[in-house]
């Protein structure tokens, strides 16, 4: 593990250190994800109005949604992209609803085409 990734993991640990279950679930998500890339996550977080913790909560909820459908590995890049699109669904100046809620609503309304049939 490189120094950059170690620093990113420490930032993640700090963001969710008060919630052991969220930490465990996010680790499970990363372990099951194909091509997990923390740089991509941090880039998208930096460009959004949501915090790293908000993103982690949303991705864990997304991961559970995928698991409930008994599909293969979590398609990491596609999940990050989908979550990013969800961050753009709010009107400017309106208070931000929880990202997790937006993602779950979008999944309910529109589904997610990047699920494997395995």
C-alpha positions in Angstrom: 0.0 0.0 0.0 1.4 3.3 -1.0 1.7 6.4 1.2 -1.1 8.1 -0.7 -3.5 5.2 -0.2 -2.5 4.9 3.5 -3.3 8.6 3.9 -6.6 8.2 2.2 -7.5 5.3 4.4 -6.6 7.3 7.5 -8.9 10.1 6.2 -11.7 7.6 5.7 -11.1 6.2 9.2 -11.3 9.7 10.7 -14.5 10.5 8.8 -16.4 7.5 10.1 -14.5 6.6 13.3 -17.6 7.2 15.5 -19.6 4.5 13.7 -18.0 1.0 13.9 -20.8 -0.6 11.8 -20.4 1.9 9.0 -16.6 1.3 9.0 -17.2 -2.4 8.8 -19.7 -2.1 6.0 -17.5 0.3 4.0 -14.6 -2.2 4.3 -16.9 -5.0 3.1 -17.9 -2.8 0.1 -14.3 -2.1 -0.8 -13.4 -5.7 -0.4 -16.2 -6.8 -2.8 -15.8 -4.0 -5.3 -14.2 -4.6 -8.6 -11.3 -2.1 -9.3 -11.8 0.0 -6.1 -9.9 3.2 -6.5 -9.8 5.6 -3.6 -8.4 8.4 -5.8 -11.7 8.4 -7.8 -13.8 8.5 -4.7 -11.8 11.5 -3.3 -11.9 13.3 -6.6 -15.7 13.0 -6.7 -16.1 14.0 -3.1 -14.0 17.1 -3.6 -16.2 18.2 -6.5 -19.5 17.7 -4.7 -21.3 19.6 -1.9 -21.4 16.4 0.2 -18.8 15.2 2.8 -16.8 12.1 2.6 -19.0 10.6 5.3 -22.1 11.4 3.2 -20.5 9.6 0.2 -19.5 6.6 2.3 -23.0 6.2 3.8 -24.5 6.5 0.3 -22.1 3.9 -1.2 -22.8 1.5 1.7 -26.5 1.8 1.1 -26.0 1.3 -2.6 -23.9 -1.8 -1.9 -26.7 -3.2 0.3 -29.2 -2.5 -2.5 -27.0 -4.5 -4.9 -26.5 -7.3 -2.4 -30.3 -7.6 -1.9 -30.5 -8.4 -5.6 -27.9 -11.2 -5.2 -25.7 -9.8 -8.0 -22.0 -10.2 -8.4 -19.2 -7.8 -7.3 -20.0 -4.2 -6.7 -19.2 -2.3 -9.9 -17.1 0.4 -8.1 -16.6 2.9 -10.9 -20.2 2.8 -12.0 -21.4 3.2 -8.4 -19.2 6.2 -8.0 -20.5 7.7 -11.2 -24.1 7.0 -10.3 -23.7 8.5 -6.9 -22.0 11.6 -8.5 -25.0 12.0 -10.8 -27.2 11.9 -7.7 -25.3 14.8 -6.2 -26.4 16.9 -9.2 -30.1 16.2 -8.7 -30.6 19.0 -6.3 -31.7 22.5 -7.2 -29.2 25.2 -6.3 -30.0 27.0 -3.1 -32.2 24.2 -1.7 -31.0 22.5 1.5 -29.3 19.2 0.7 -31.1 16.1 1.6 -29.0 13.2 2.7 -27.0 11.7 -0.2 -28.0 8.2 0.9 -31.7 9.1 0.5 -31.1 10.5 -3.0 -29.2 7.5 -4.1 -31.8 5.0 -2.8 -34.6 7.0 -4.3 -32.8 7.1 -7.7 -32.2 3.4 -7.5 -35.9 2.9 -6.8 -37.1 5.2 -9.6 -34.5 4.4 -12.3 -32.7 1.2 -11.3 -29.0 0.5 -12.1 -28.0 -1.1 -15.4 -24.5 -2.2 -14.4 -25.5 -5.3 -12.4 -24.0 -8.6 -13.6 -26.2 -11.7 -13.8 -23.8 -13.8 -11.8 
